[in-house]
Amino acid sequence: MLTLSLPVAPSANNAFANRKGGKGFGRVKSGRYRAWIKQADDYYVLQRLGKATPITGPYTCKMVFPELRGDLDGRAKLILDWMVSRGLTPDDKHLRKLELEKEFEGNGLVWIVVREADARLVGDGVQAALAE
């Protein structure tokens, strides 16, 4: 299990910008997104999680956000991508369950818990788990 707190990621709508010339064309990370990545790295180091055992197989994730404007799913995607880029989780194609919620109280951070997936959520056991 991996537990950590990170600053709230920017909205996915604000994470990328379209480059229209100069150094080429295409989508690039926005300044706001790059700043959040650095801040997330700093929080990770402060929590002394550098020795955390990464999740290597199918996993579940719960994120509790502070009360904020906007949607949660795009912000969660940026956090999931950050965890993959830092080797904490495998590619999010292995994510079996994602739970997102907002709390009315909070310190401006997202509380995150990642666990190895229950065997019932992998393979043919999905229908049995959902039927319960």
RORO-543579 format. One record per residue (C-alpha): x, y, z; residue in one letter; chain; residue number from 1. Coordinates in steps of 0.2 Angstrom, whole numbers. Example, Ala and Ser with C-alpha at 12.3 -4.5 7.8 and 13.67 -1.06 7.14 Angstrom:
BEGIN
REC    xx    yy    zz r c   k
REC    62   -22    39 A A   1
REC    68    -5    36 S A   2
This chain:
BEGIN
REC    xx    yy    zz r c   k
REC     0     0     0 M A   1
REC     6    17    -4 L A   2
REC    -1    33     5 T A   3
REC     3    51     1 L A   4
REC    -3    68     0 S A   5
REC     0    80   -15 L A   6
REC    -5    97   -20 P A   7
REC   -21    98   -31 V A   8
REC   -16    96   -49 A A   9
REC   -22   109   -61 P A  10
REC   -37   105   -72 S A  11
REC   -33    94   -87 A A  12
REC   -40   109   -97 N A  13
REC   -25   119   -91 N A  14
REC   -12   106   -92 A A  15
REC    -7   108  -110 F A  16
REC    -5   122  -123 A A  17
REC    -4   121  -141 N A  18
REC    12   126  -149 R A  19
REC     9   135  -165 K A  20
REC    27   140  -171 G A  21
REC    44   144  -165 G A  22
REC    51   127  -159 K A  23
REC    38   117  -168 G A  24
REC    20   112  -167 F A  25
REC    10   101  -155 G A  26
REC     5   100  -137 R A  27
REC    17   105  -123 V A  28
REC    15   105  -104 K A  29
REC     9   122   -98 S A  30
REC    19   132   -86 G A  31
REC     6   129   -73 R A  32
REC     7   110   -76 Y A  33
REC    26   110   -75 R A  34
REC    25   120   -59 A A  35
REC    13   107   -51 W A  36
REC    25    93   -56 I A  37
REC    39   101   -47 K A  38
REC    28   105   -32 Q A  39
REC    22    86   -32 A A  40
REC    40    80   -32 D A  41
REC    44    92   -18 D A  42
REC    30    85    -7 Y A  43
REC    35    67   -11 Y A  44
REC    52    70    -5 V A  45
REC    46    79    11 L A  46
REC    36    64    15 Q A  47
REC    51    53    14 R A  48
REC    43    42     2 L A  49
REC    58    39    -9 G A  50
REC    60    22    -1 K A  51
REC    42    17    -4 A A  52
REC    39     0   -12 T A  53
REC    31     3   -29 P A  54
REC    15    -6   -34 I A  55
REC    20   -17   -49 T A  56
REC     4   -26   -54 G A  57
REC   -15   -22   -55 P A  58
REC   -20    -9   -42 Y A  59
REC   -34     2   -35 T A  60
REC   -33    20   -31 C A  61
REC   -43    32   -20 K A  62
REC   -41    51   -20 M A  63
REC   -49    63    -8 V A  64
REC   -49    81   -14 F A  65
REC   -52    96    -4 P A  66
REC   -68   106    -9 E A  67
REC   -63   115   -26 L A  68
REC   -71   121   -41 R A  69
REC   -71   110   -57 G A  70
REC   -71    92   -61 D A  71
REC   -60    79   -52 L A  72
REC   -57    66   -66 D A  73
REC   -45    77   -76 G A  74
REC   -35    81   -60 R A  75
REC   -35    63   -55 A A  76
REC   -28    58   -72 K A  77
REC   -13    71   -70 L A  78
REC   -10    63   -53 I A  79
REC   -10    45   -60 L A  80
REC     2    50   -74 D A  81
REC    13    58   -61 W A  82
REC    14    42   -51 M A  83
REC    18    32   -66 V A  84
REC    32    44   -71 S A  85
REC    39    42   -54 R A  86
REC    39    23   -54 G A  87
REC    26    22   -40 L A  88
REC    13    13   -51 T A  89
REC    13     4   -67 P A  90
REC     5    11   -82 D A  91
REC   -13    16   -78 D A  92
REC   -20     3   -90 K A  93
REC   -17    -8   -74 H A  94
REC   -29     3   -64 L A  95
REC   -44    -8   -59 R A  96
REC   -53     4   -48 K A  97
REC   -53    23   -46 L A  98
REC   -62    31   -32 E A  99
REC   -63    50   -31 L A 100
REC   -72    61   -19 E A 101
REC   -72    79   -12 K A 102
REC   -72    83     6 E A 103
REC   -78   100    13 F A 104
REC   -64   101    25 E A 105
REC   -46    99    20 G A 106
REC   -29   107    20 N A 107
REC   -28   110     1 G A 108
REC   -20    93    -2 L A 109
REC   -26    77   -11 V A 110
REC   -25    62     0 W A 111
REC   -20    47   -10 I A 112
REC   -21    28    -6 V A 113
REC   -15    15   -19 V A 114
REC   -17    -3   -15 R A 115
REC   -13   -19   -25 E A 116
REC   -30   -24   -33 A A 117
REC   -41   -37   -25 D A 118
REC   -39   -53   -35 A A 119
REC   -58   -53   -38 R A 120
REC   -56   -37   -48 L A 121
REC   -43   -45   -60 V A 122
REC   -49   -57   -74 G A 123
REC   -65   -67   -73 D A 124
REC   -68   -62   -55 G A 125
REC   -75   -45   -60 V A 126
REC   -93   -50   -62 Q A 127
REC   -93   -59   -45 A A 128
REC   -86   -44   -37 A A 129
REC   -98   -33   -45 L A 130
REC  -113   -44   -40 A A 131
REC  -109   -43   -22 E A 132
